[in-house]
Amino acid sequence: HGEYEEQLQRIRAEVKQSMASLQAKNDKLVQQLADKEEQYRFACAQRDKSEQEMQVQRKEVEIKITQMKAVLGAKDDMEAHKNLLRADLERKTGEVEELKAMREQLATEKQERR
């Protein structure tokens, strides 16, 4: 009877030790999982931050491109305006030359009549 009681005590102690060991392993796994979750949350936050920074940089580049297009457009407009003025000047110069020629013709005719 005492031997049976002793065996039962030993089994209870082994079960208790096994349970403590399992509990320790479980605690360790739970902690590892919590650490992994924290790492994952941190990585996600970093990714979100990187995506936001990239969006900001993309917007900045789009703005710079728009500004450059505006500058180039203004330059093209100025060039076109300059070309119109040049053509107008050439036309007026041609008209002035015609007027001078007409004036000389009239002066010559006047001279010839005298």
C-alpha positions as CSV (number, residue, x, y, z in Angstrom):
1,H,0.0,0.0,0.0
2,G,2.9,2.4,0.9
3,E,4.7,1.4,-2.3
4,Y,1.6,2.3,-4.3
5,E,1.3,5.6,-2.5
6,E,5.0,6.3,-3.2
7,Q,4.6,5.5,-6.9
8,L,1.6,7.7,-7.1
9,Q,3.6,10.6,-5.5
10,R,6.4,10.0,-7.9
11,I,4.0,10.1,-10.9
12,R,2.3,13.2,-9.5
13,A,5.7,14.9,-9.2
14,E,6.7,13.9,-12.8
15,V,3.3,15.2,-14.1
16,K,3.8,18.4,-12.1
17,Q,7.3,18.8,-13.5
18,S,6.1,18.0,-17.1
19,M,3.3,20.6,-16.7
20,A,5.8,23.2,-15.4
21,S,8.1,22.4,-18.3
22,L,5.2,22.7,-20.8
23,Q,4.0,25.9,-19.2
24,A,7.6,27.4,-19.5
25,K,7.8,26.3,-23.2
26,N,4.3,27.8,-23.7
27,D,5.3,31.0,-22.1
28,K,8.4,31.2,-24.2
29,L,6.4,30.6,-27.4
30,V,3.8,33.2,-26.4
31,Q,6.6,35.7,-25.8
32,Q,8.3,34.8,-29.1
33,L,4.9,35.3,-30.9
34,A,4.4,38.6,-29.2
35,D,7.9,39.7,-30.3
36,K,7.2,38.6,-33.9
37,E,3.9,40.5,-33.8
38,E,5.7,43.6,-32.6
39,Q,8.4,43.2,-35.3
40,Y,5.6,42.8,-37.9
41,R,3.7,45.9,-36.6
42,F,7.0,47.9,-36.7
43,A,7.8,46.7,-40.3
44,C,4.3,47.6,-41.4
45,A,4.6,51.1,-39.8
46,Q,8.0,51.5,-41.6
47,R,6.4,50.4,-44.9
48,D,3.5,52.8,-44.5
49,K,5.9,55.6,-43.7
50,S,8.1,54.8,-46.7
51,E,5.0,54.7,-48.9
52,Q,3.9,58.1,-47.6
53,E,7.4,59.5,-48.2
54,M,7.4,58.1,-51.8
55,Q,3.9,59.7,-52.4
56,V,5.3,63.0,-51.2
57,Q,8.4,62.7,-53.4
58,R,6.2,61.7,-56.3
59,K,4.0,64.8,-55.8
60,E,7.1,67.0,-55.5
61,V,8.4,65.6,-58.8
62,E,5.0,66.1,-60.5
63,I,5.0,69.7,-59.3
64,K,8.6,70.3,-60.6
65,I,7.6,68.8,-64.0
66,T,4.5,71.0,-64.2
67,Q,6.7,74.1,-63.3
68,M,9.3,73.1,-66.0
69,K,6.5,72.6,-68.5
70,A,5.1,76.1,-67.6
71,V,8.6,77.6,-68.0
72,L,9.2,75.9,-71.3
73,G,5.7,76.8,-72.5
74,A,6.3,80.5,-71.6
75,K,9.6,80.3,-73.4
76,D,7.9,78.8,-76.5
77,D,5.2,81.5,-76.3
78,M,7.9,84.2,-76.1
79,E,9.7,82.6,-79.1
80,A,6.5,82.6,-81.1
81,H,5.7,86.2,-80.1
82,K,9.3,87.2,-81.1
83,N,8.8,85.4,-84.5
84,L,5.6,87.3,-85.1
85,L,7.2,90.6,-84.2
86,R,10.2,89.8,-86.5
87,A,7.8,88.9,-89.4
88,D,5.8,92.2,-88.7
89,L,9.1,94.2,-88.7
90,E,10.2,92.6,-92.0
91,R,6.8,93.4,-93.5
92,K,6.9,97.0,-92.3
93,T,10.5,97.3,-93.5
94,G,9.3,96.1,-96.9
95,E,6.6,98.7,-96.8
96,V,9.1,101.4,-95.9
97,E,11.3,100.4,-98.8
98,E,8.3,100.5,-101.2
99,L,7.4,104.0,-99.9
100,K,11.0,105.2,-100.4
101,A,10.9,103.8,-103.9
102,M,7.6,105.5,-104.6
103,R,8.9,108.7,-103.2
104,E,12.0,108.5,-105.4
105,Q,9.8,107.7,-108.4
106,L,7.7,110.8,-107.7
107,A,10.7,113.0,-107.2
108,T,12.1,111.7,-110.5
109,E,8.8,112.3,-112.3
110,K,8.7,115.8,-110.7
111,Q,12.2,116.5,-112.0
112,E,11.4,115.3,-115.4
113,R,8.3,117.5,-115.6
114,R,10.4,120.6,-114.9
